[in-house]
Amino acid sequence: MNEIINIWEQYKHEFNYQELIKNNPNIFKDMFDQFESEVLYSLIRIIKPKTIIELGPCDGWTSLIILNACDKNDIPCKLFSFDLIGISFNLDRQDKIYRKLVVGDAKETTKQYQKEIEQADFLFIDAEHSAEFANWYLNNLIPNYNGKYIWIHDWNGLYDTSNGEVITVRNSPLFGQILKPVINLMDYTIENLNETIYQYTGERGIRSPSQILEIKGS
């Protein structure tokens, strides 16, 4: 946990959450708050990935954060975003920072991108929060992924009994053997950000339901 927080402390002041909202007023950001946004930005800045796999960008708020950090890194990087819907095409790029939205069922469309998955330095998952989808990425995506961190959004807590995705990942043989829980952002928010809670969550109350996992031995 300390490693993630130290990374966040290093880069959080570099990321202007309000300015990004102002410059992109049509992108829905309310389900991904300032604290989460700062941590995601900071991780991309420190990892300096060359290939990123993103599941479930929706209209592209997390893609925008990732692209913002990649621009700051100023090295060639490719972001492959997989979603059932195609409403963030305006974020596609083909310059030094390449971004492609692949529309369709990720269980099928990712088959064409196995090389990119194997090369990926960062994996972001915010798609269907079901046991079925979790079983798919546990068996078909993560075994081929060679990066260090995996970010799973909408993970309310380690022992959440209402989320099929959380239950499936937690009960997987990979969990604890290959996948190491690093930090739950909601727990950290509750425990450590109470004095500045409205800076990070506004009037919506405490959010930040993200679990960051680490590939053991990476």
C-alpha positions, 0 to 999 in steps of 0.5 A: 500500500505504501508504494502506491500512496508514495507514487500518488504523493509524488504525482498528484499535484501534477494532475489537474482534475478540474481542468480535465473536466472543464476541457472535456465537459461531455465525458461522464466522470462521476463514477470515477472520482478525483482520488481514483483519477489521481492514483490512476494518473500517478501509476501511469506516470511511474510505470511509463507503460508502452502498452496498456489494456483497458476493459470497459472505458465507457465514454472514455474518462479513464482513457482520458486520464491514461492518455493525459499521463502518457502524454506527460511521459512523452514516450511511445505508448499504445492504449487498447480499449475494449468495450461493448459500446463505441461512444469514445471514438473521439479519443482514438489517436495515431500519433506517438500516443496511440489509442484504439477503441475495439468495440464488441464482446471483449471475450471475443475481440481480445483474441485478435490482440494476444500479442498486445496483451502479452506486451502490456505493462498495465491492465485496467478492468472496469467492465461487466462485474459478474462471476462469468466475466471474472472467470474469463479474464482470470483464465484467459487474460491475466495468465498472458499478462506480464505487467506488474499492476492490475486495477479492478474498479467497482471492487468495494472491499476484499470481503464484499459479498454482493459483487460476483466479480469480487467473490470470483477473483477472491476465491480463485487459485490465482488470488494470493498465489499470483495476485497480491492485493496491494491497496483498496482505494475505498478503504484508504479513503475512509481511513486516511482522507476524512479531513479532505473527503469532499476534495476527493468525493464532492457531495456524493460521499465516500467512493473510490471502490478500486482494488489494485493488485500486484502480480507476485514476483513481477 
